Amino acid sequence: MSEVNANLAVLLETRAREQGWTGRTAYLAGEAEVSHGAVHRGAARAATVLAGLGAAPGDRVMIALPDGPELVQAFLGAVRLGAVAIPVNPLLTAGDHRQMAAECRPAVVVCGSDLAPRFAGYVRLGGDDLAAEAASSADHPGAVVGARSPAYAQFTSGTTGRPKAAVHRHSDPLVYQRAFAEGAIALGADDVVLSISKMHFAYGLGNSLFFPLLTGCRAVLLGAHPRAEVVTALMQRHRVTVLFAVPTFYA
């Protein structure tokens, strides 16, 4: 019996195709609109680029980018490759970034040019450069992995000590989506979501990356600090139906 591929990135692409979402908008970022189909094509090609830089299944790919299509592409590209995607806050101190890199020993770091000096000694690639190289690359077929294989890791906030990398499996987002996006708030393909929490947080990663790609809805991405007046304008402009926020922002 052939092994069933539980690769999360491949599963998301398959779901989009089977549900007829490929032509629907997945992300709204500034003036850009990115379809579900474009997200998965970009991820398949990003995986090829990362592999060309030396990343292999089981390796770590650290991503220090603001919320945007480039972060999504890098994250899904790493997952598709069978590597472990590790999104980190790009606004952390140089010391924090160096400590995190030393702990996870990434094969590739995807970051802005301003952060590149912090990751000296590692293979580095800019988010824009990844997108540009992916545009002319072949699609990666997707590594064959099991449902319990590690797909991504996120560093804890450090409130109880030094931040620790919490590892998540390829199957974990499916459970989260069924319990919260589907079971608690009944998120559907006609929704438009906006998350105050960024994708380097577990809350923001579910809201902005997993939920849109698992339900067919669209997400508004905001790379900058979420000032109330900016968020209000985005909600009105895009007719946001679900706002994911925290008590301090509501206040």
Contacts in CASP RR format, 6 or more apart in sequence:
PFRMAT RR
TARGET T0000
AUTHOR 0000-0000-0000
METHOD contacts of the structure
MODEL  1
MSEVNANLAVLLETRAREQGWTGRTAYLAGEAEVSHGAVHRGAARAATVL
AGLGAAPGDRVMIALPDGPELVQAFLGAVRLGAVAIPVNPLLTAGDHRQM
AAECRPAVVVCGSDLAPRFAGYVRLGGDDLAAEAASSADHPGAVVGARSP
AYAQFTSGTTGRPKAAVHRHSDPLVYQRAFAEGAIALGADDVVLSISKMH
FAYGLGNSLFFPLLTGCRAVLLGAHPRAEVVTALMQRHRVTVLFAVPTFY
A
3 144 0 8 1.000
3 146 0 8 1.000
4 146 0 8 1.000
5 142 0 8 1.000
5 144 0 8 1.000
5 145 0 8 1.000
5 146 0 8 1.000
6 145 0 8 1.000
6 146 0 8 1.000
6 147 0 8 1.000
6 149 0 8 1.000
6 170 0 8 1.000
6 171 0 8 1.000
7 79 0 8 1.000
7 80 0 8 1.000
7 82 0 8 1.000
7 142 0 8 1.000
7 143 0 8 1.000
7 144 0 8 1.000
7 145 0 8 1.000
7 146 0 8 1.000
7 170 0 8 1.000
8 79 0 8 1.000
8 151 0 8 1.000
8 170 0 8 1.000
8 171 0 8 1.000
8 173 0 8 1.000
9 40 0 8 1.000
9 43 0 8 1.000
9 47 0 8 1.000
9 76 0 8 1.000
9 77 0 8 1.000
9 79 0 8 1.000
9 80 0 8 1.000
9 142 0 8 1.000
10 80 0 8 1.000
10 142 0 8 1.000
11 170 0 8 1.000
11 174 0 8 1.000
12 40 0 8 1.000
12 76 0 8 1.000
12 213 0 8 1.000
12 214 0 8 1.000
13 37 0 8 1.000
13 40 0 8 1.000
13 43 0 8 1.000
13 44 0 8 1.000
15 21 0 8 1.000
15 213 0 8 1.000
15 214 0 8 1.000
16 22 0 8 1.000
16 36 0 8 1.000
16 37 0 8 1.000
16 39 0 8 1.000
16 40 0 8 1.000
16 213 0 8 1.000
16 216 0 8 1.000
19 189 0 8 1.000
19 216 0 8 1.000
21 36 0 8 1.000
21 37 0 8 1.000
21 189 0 8 1.000
21 216 0 8 1.000
22 35 0 8 1.000
22 36 0 8 1.000
22 37 0 8 1.000
22 40 0 8 1.000
23 35 0 8 1.000
23 36 0 8 1.000
23 37 0 8 1.000
24 35 0 8 1.000
24 36 0 8 1.000
24 189 0 8 1.000
24 216 0 8 1.000
24 218 0 8 1.000
25 33 0 8 1.000
25 34 0 8 1.000
25 35 0 8 1.000
25 36 0 8 1.000
25 218 0 8 1.000
26 34 0 8 1.000
26 35 0 8 1.000
26 36 0 8 1.000
26 37 0 8 1.000
26 38 0 8 1.000
26 39 0 8 1.000
26 212 0 8 1.000
26 213 0 8 1.000
26 216 0 8 1.000
26 218 0 8 1.000
26 219 0 8 1.000
27 33 0 8 1.000
27 34 0 8 1.000
27 39 0 8 1.000
27 68 0 8 1.000
27 69 0 8 1.000
27 72 0 8 1.000
27 212 0 8 1.000
27 218 0 8 1.000
27 219 0 8 1.000
27 220 0 8 1.000
27 221 0 8 1.000
28 192 0 8 1.000
28 218 0 8 1.000
28 219 0 8 1.000
28 220 0 8 1.000
28 221 0 8 1.000
28 238 0 8 1.000
29 68 0 8 1.000
29 69 0 8 1.000
29 220 0 8 1.000
29 221 0 8 1.000
29 223 0 8 1.000
30 221 0 8 1.000
32 69 0 8 1.000
34 69 0 8 1.000
36 213 0 8 1.000
36 216 0 8 1.000
39 69 0 8 1.000
39 72 0 8 1.000
39 73 0 8 1.000
39 76 0 8 1.000
39 213 0 8 1.000
40 76 0 8 1.000
41 139 0 8 1.000
42 73 0 8 1.000
42 76 0 8 1.000
42 77 0 8 1.000
42 131 0 8 1.000
42 134 0 8 1.000
43 72 0 8 1.000
43 73 0 8 1.000
43 76 0 8 1.000
43 77 0 8 1.000
43 79 0 8 1.000
43 80 0 8 1.000
44 77 0 8 1.000
44 80 0 8 1.000
44 139 0 8 1.000
44 140 0 8 1.000
44 141 0 8 1.000
44 142 0 8 1.000
45 134 0 8 1.000
45 135 0 8 1.000
45 137 0 8 1.000
45 138 0 8 1.000
45 139 0 8 1.000
45 140 0 8 1.000
46 73 0 8 1.000
46 74 0 8 1.000
46 76 0 8 1.000
46 77 0 8 1.000
46 78 0 8 1.000
46 80 0 8 1.000
46 130 0 8 1.000
46 131 0 8 1.000
46 134 0 8 1.000
46 137 0 8 1.000
47 77 0 8 1.000
47 78 0 8 1.000
47 80 0 8 1.000
47 81 0 8 1.000
47 140 0 8 1.000
47 142 0 8 1.000
48 134 0 8 1.000
48 137 0 8 1.000
48 138 0 8 1.000
48 139 0 8 1.000
48 140 0 8 1.000
49 125 0 8 1.000
49 130 0 8 1.000
49 133 0 8 1.000
49 134 0 8 1.000
49 137 0 8 1.000
50 61 0 8 1.000
50 74 0 8 1.000
50 77 0 8 1.000
50 78 0 8 1.000
50 81 0 8 1.000
50 83 0 8 1.000
50 108 0 8 1.000
50 125 0 8 1.000
50 130 0 8 1.000
51 81 0 8 1.000
51 140 0 8 1.000
53 107 0 8 1.000
53 108 0 8 1.000
53 123 0 8 1.000
53 125 0 8 1.000
54 107 0 8 1.000
54 108 0 8 1.000
54 123 0 8 1.000
55 61 0 8 1.000
55 78 0 8 1.000
55 81 0 8 1.000
55 83 0 8 1.000
55 107 0 8 1.000
55 108 0 8 1.000
56 81 0 8 1.000
56 83 0 8 1.000
56 107 0 8 1.000
57 81 0 8 1.000
57 82 0 8 1.000
57 83 0 8 1.000
57 143 0 8 1.000
57 145 0 8 1.000
58 82 0 8 1.000
58 83 0 8 1.000
58 84 0 8 1.000
58 150 0 8 1.000
59 83 0 8 1.000
59 84 0 8 1.000
59 106 0 8 1.000
59 107 0 8 1.000
59 108 0 8 1.000
60 83 0 8 1.000
60 84 0 8 1.000
60 86 0 8 1.000
60 104 0 8 1.000
60 105 0 8 1.000
60 106 0 8 1.000
60 107 0 8 1.000
60 153 0 8 1.000
61 74 0 8 1.000
61 78 0 8 1.000
61 81 0 8 1.000
61 83 0 8 1.000
61 84 0 8 1.000
61 85 0 8 1.000
61 86 0 8 1.000
61 106 0 8 1.000
61 107 0 8 1.000
61 108 0 8 1.000
61 109 0 8 1.000
61 110 0 8 1.000
62 86 0 8 1.000
62 88 0 8 1.000
62 100 0 8 1.000
62 101 0 8 1.000
62 104 0 8 1.000
62 106 0 8 1.000
62 108 0 8 1.000
62 109 0 8 1.000
62 110 0 8 1.000
62 111 0 8 1.000
62 119 0 8 1.000
62 122 0 8 1.000
63 71 0 8 1.000
63 74 0 8 1.000
63 75 0 8 1.000
63 78 0 8 1.000
63 85 0 8 1.000
63 86 0 8 1.000
63 87 0 8 1.000
63 88 0 8 1.000
63 109 0 8 1.000
63 110 0 8 1.000
63 111 0 8 1.000
64 87 0 8 1.000
64 88 0 8 1.000
64 89 0 8 1.000
64 90 0 8 1.000
64 97 0 8 1.000
64 109 0 8 1.000
64 110 0 8 1.000
64 111 0 8 1.000
64 112 0 8 1.000
64 115 0 8 1.000
65 71 0 8 1.000
65 74 0 8 1.000
65 87 0 8 1.000
65 90 0 8 1.000
65 110 0 8 1.000
65 111 0 8 1.000
65 112 0 8 1.000
65 127 0 8 1.000
66 90 0 8 1.000
66 198 0 8 1.000
66 223 0 8 1.000
66 224 0 8 1.000
67 198 0 8 1.000
67 199 0 8 1.000
67 208 0 8 1.000
67 221 0 8 1.000
67 222 0 8 1.000
67 223 0 8 1.000
68 221 0 8 1.000
68 223 0 8 1.000
69 131 0 8 1.000
69 221 0 8 1.000
70 127 0 8 1.000
70 128 0 8 1.000
70 130 0 8 1.000
70 131 0 8 1.000
71 87 0 8 1.000
71 199 0 8 1.000
72 199 0 8 1.000
72 209 0 8 1.000
73 130 0 8 1.000
73 131 0 8 1.000
73 134 0 8 1.000
74 85 0 8 1.000
74 110 0 8 1.000
74 127 0 8 1.000
74 130 0 8 1.000
75 85 0 8 1.000
75 87 0 8 1.000
75 152 0 8 1.000
75 199 0 8 1.000
75 209 0 8 1.000
76 85 0 8 1.000
77 85 0 8 1.000
77 140 0 8 1.000
78 84 0 8 1.000
78 85 0 8 1.000
78 152 0 8 1.000
79 85 0 8 1.000
79 151 0 8 1.000
79 152 0 8 1.000
79 170 0 8 1.000
80 140 0 8 1.000
80 142 0 8 1.000
80 143 0 8 1.000
81 140 0 8 1.000
81 142 0 8 1.000
81 143 0 8 1.000
82 142 0 8 1.000
82 143 0 8 1.000
82 145 0 8 1.000
82 149 0 8 1.000
82 151 0 8 1.000
83 107 0 8 1.000
84 104 0 8 1.000
84 150 0 8 1.000
84 151 0 8 1.000
84 152 0 8 1.000
84 153 0 8 1.000
84 167 0 8 1.000
85 151 0 8 1.000
85 152 0 8 1.000
85 153 0 8 1.000
86 100 0 8 1.000
86 104 0 8 1.000
86 106 0 8 1.000
86 152 0 8 1.000
86 153 0 8 1.000
86 154 0 8 1.000
86 155 0 8 1.000
86 165 0 8 1.000
87 152 0 8 1.000
87 154 0 8 1.000
87 199 0 8 1.000
87 200 0 8 1.000
87 205 0 8 1.000
88 97 0 8 1.000
88 100 0 8 1.000
88 155 0 8 1.000
88 200 0 8 1.000
89 198 0 8 1.000
89 200 0 8 1.000
90 111 0 8 1.000
90 112 0 8 1.000
90 115 0 8 1.000
90 200 0 8 1.000
92 100 0 8 1.000
94 118 0 8 1.000
95 118 0 8 1.000
96 163 0 8 1.000
97 115 0 8 1.000
97 118 0 8 1.000
97 119 0 8 1.000
98 118 0 8 1.000
98 119 0 8 1.000
99 162 0 8 1.000
100 155 0 8 1.000
100 163 0 8 1.000
100 165 0 8 1.000
101 109 0 8 1.000
101 118 0 8 1.000
101 119 0 8 1.000
101 122 0 8 1.000
103 165 0 8 1.000
104 153 0 8 1.000
104 165 0 8 1.000
106 122 0 8 1.000
107 123 0 8 1.000
108 122 0 8 1.000
108 123 0 8 1.000
108 124 0 8 1.000
108 125 0 8 1.000
109 119 0 8 1.000
109 122 0 8 1.000
109 123 0 8 1.000
109 124 0 8 1.000
109 125 0 8 1.000
110 124 0 8 1.000
110 125 0 8 1.000
110 126 0 8 1.000
110 127 0 8 1.000
110 130 0 8 1.000
111 118 0 8 1.000
111 119 0 8 1.000
111 124 0 8 1.000
111 125 0 8 1.000
111 126 0 8 1.000
111 127 0 8 1.000
112 126 0 8 1.000
112 127 0 8 1.000
113 126 0 8 1.000
116 124 0 8 1.000
116 126 0 8 1.000
125 133 0 8 1.000
145 151 0 8 1.000
145 170 0 8 1.000
146 170 0 8 1.000
147 169 0 8 1.000
147 170 0 8 1.000
147 171 0 8 1.000
148 169 0 8 1.000
148 170 0 8 1.000
148 171 0 8 1.000
149 169 0 8 1.000
149 170 0 8 1.000
150 167 0 8 1.000
150 168 0 8 1.000
150 169 0 8 1.000
150 170 0 8 1.000
151 168 0 8 1.000
151 169 0 8 1.000
151 170 0 8 1.000
151 172 0 8 1.000
152 167 0 8 1.000
152 168 0 8 1.000
152 205 0 8 1.000
153 165 0 8 1.000
153 166 0 8 1.000
153 167 0 8 1.000
153 168 0 8 1.000
154 165 0 8 1.000
154 166 0 8 1.000
154 168 0 8 1.000
154 200 0 8 1.000
154 201 0 8 1.000
154 202 0 8 1.000
154 205 0 8 1.000
155 163 0 8 1.000
155 164 0 8 1.000
155 165 0 8 1.000
155 166 0 8 1.000
156 163 0 8 1.000
156 164 0 8 1.000
156 165 0 8 1.000
156 166 0 8 1.000
157 163 0 8 1.000
158 164 0 8 1.000
166 202 0 8 1.000
173 206 0 8 1.000
173 210 0 8 1.000
173 214 0 8 1.000
174 214 0 8 1.000
176 206 0 8 1.000
176 210 0 8 1.000
177 210 0 8 1.000
177 211 0 8 1.000
177 214 0 8 1.000
177 215 0 8 1.000
181 187 0 8 1.000
181 206 0 8 1.000
181 210 0 8 1.000
181 211 0 8 1.000
181 214 0 8 1.000
181 215 0 8 1.000
182 215 0 8 1.000
185 242 0 8 1.000
187 193 0 8 1.000
187 211 0 8 1.000
187 215 0 8 1.000
187 217 0 8 1.000
187 242 0 8 1.000
188 215 0 8 1.000
188 216 0 8 1.000
188 217 0 8 1.000
189 215 0 8 1.000
189 216 0 8 1.000
189 217 0 8 1.000
190 217 0 8 1.000
190 241 0 8 1.000
191 215 0 8 1.000
191 217 0 8 1.000
191 218 0 8 1.000
191 241 0 8 1.000
191 242 0 8 1.000
192 217 0 8 1.000
192 218 0 8 1.000
192 219 0 8 1.000
192 220 0 8 1.000
192 238 0 8 1.000
192 239 0 8 1.000
192 240 0 8 1.000
192 241 0 8 1.000
192 242 0 8 1.000
193 207 0 8 1.000
193 208 0 8 1.000
193 211 0 8 1.000
193 212 0 8 1.000
193 217 0 8 1.000
193 218 0 8 1.000
193 219 0 8 1.000
193 220 0 8 1.000
193 240 0 8 1.000
193 241 0 8 1.000
193 242 0 8 1.000
193 243 0 8 1.000
193 244 0 8 1.000
194 219 0 8 1.000
194 220 0 8 1.000
194 222 0 8 1.000
194 231 0 8 1.000
194 234 0 8 1.000
194 235 0 8 1.000
194 238 0 8 1.000
194 240 0 8 1.000
194 242 0 8 1.000
194 243 0 8 1.000
194 244 0 8 1.000
195 203 0 8 1.000
195 204 0 8 1.000
195 206 0 8 1.000
195 207 0 8 1.000
195 208 0 8 1.000
195 219 0 8 1.000
195 243 0 8 1.000
195 244 0 8 1.000
195 245 0 8 1.000
196 226 0 8 1.000
196 231 0 8 1.000
196 243 0 8 1.000
196 244 0 8 1.000
196 245 0 8 1.000
196 246 0 8 1.000
196 249 0 8 1.000
197 203 0 8 1.000
197 204 0 8 1.000
197 207 0 8 1.000
197 244 0 8 1.000
197 245 0 8 1.000
197 246 0 8 1.000
198 204 0 8 1.000
198 208 0 8 1.000
198 223 0 8 1.000
199 205 0 8 1.000
199 206 0 8 1.000
199 208 0 8 1.000
199 209 0 8 1.000
203 244 0 8 1.000
204 244 0 8 1.000
207 219 0 8 1.000
207 244 0 8 1.000
208 219 0 8 1.000
208 221 0 8 1.000
209 219 0 8 1.000
211 217 0 8 1.000
211 219 0 8 1.000
212 218 0 8 1.000
212 219 0 8 1.000
218 238 0 8 1.000
220 234 0 8 1.000
220 238 0 8 1.000
220 240 0 8 1.000
222 230 0 8 1.000
222 231 0 8 1.000
222 234 0 8 1.000
224 230 0 8 1.000
226 249 0 8 1.000
228 249 0 8 1.000
231 243 0 8 1.000
231 249 0 8 1.000
234 240 0 8 1.000
235 243 0 8 1.000
END
